Amino acid sequence: MTNYPIVVEVSLRSGIADPEGATIERALPALGFAGVANVRAGKAFRLSIEASSEAEALTQGQALADRLLSNPVIEQSTVRIENV
């Protein structure tokens, strides 16, 4: 068994309103960041999963994301092995 560093990224699905992203986008010009558009907020989780292969670690990470870390009705998640 090996410990695999996993990153789970969770974001709102396309078409779901993102008030946090909209607030950030409106504030950017006042901070000197012109030309930034389509800001979407999300969250990232970093963890280690003990598994016999990368594929098994990714499968476990996706199950964890779907059951605990995200709301699959309004959010989507991606799971990847973190490059260390």
N, C-alpha and C positions, 0 to 999 in steps of 0.2 A: 504494500500500500504506500502511496505517495500523497503528500499534501500539495494540492494545486491551488495557487492564488487565483481567485475568481473575482470578476467585477460584474455586478448586476446593475444595469442602467435602466431606470424607470422614467417614462415620460407619458404625458397625456396623448391619447390617440388623436389622429388628425380629425378636425371638425369639432373637438371638444374645446370649449372656451378655456383660455389660460390667463386668468387675471394677473397672476404674478409675472408672467412673461410680458404682458401688455404694460404693466406698471414699470418694469425695468426698461422696456423699449422707449416709453415716453420720457424717462429720466435721462437717457443717454445723451441727447443733444445738449442739455444743460451742463453736462459733465465734459463736453468737448468731443464726444464720439458721434460724428455725423455719418450718415450713410449706412447705419446698422438697421436691419429690418428682420422681421420674422423671428423674433426672440421667443423661445419656448423654454420654460423652466422645467427642471426635472430633479431627480435625485440619483445618487450612485451609492452602492454598497460594495465594500471590499471585504472579502472573507476567504478563509482557506477551507477546502473540502478534501477530506481524506478519501481517496478512491483508488481503484486498481488501474484506471486509464483516464486520459483526458476526456474521452467521450462520456465515460461514466460520471466524471466530475461535472461536466457541462449539463448532463441530464439531471443530476441532482440539483444543480444550481437553478435550472429552469423550473423544476418542480417547486423549489423553495420560493422563487420569484412569483410563480403563479398562485401559490397557496398562502403566502404570508407577506411578501414585500410589495405587492402591487394589487390593484383592484382591476382584474381583467376586463371589467365592463367598460371602464373609461381610460385605462392605462395600458401601455404596451411595455414589454421588458425585453432587453437583450442581455445575454449572458456570454462572457468571453473569458478566456484564460488571460490573466494580466501578464504583460511582458515585464519581466523583472530584470 
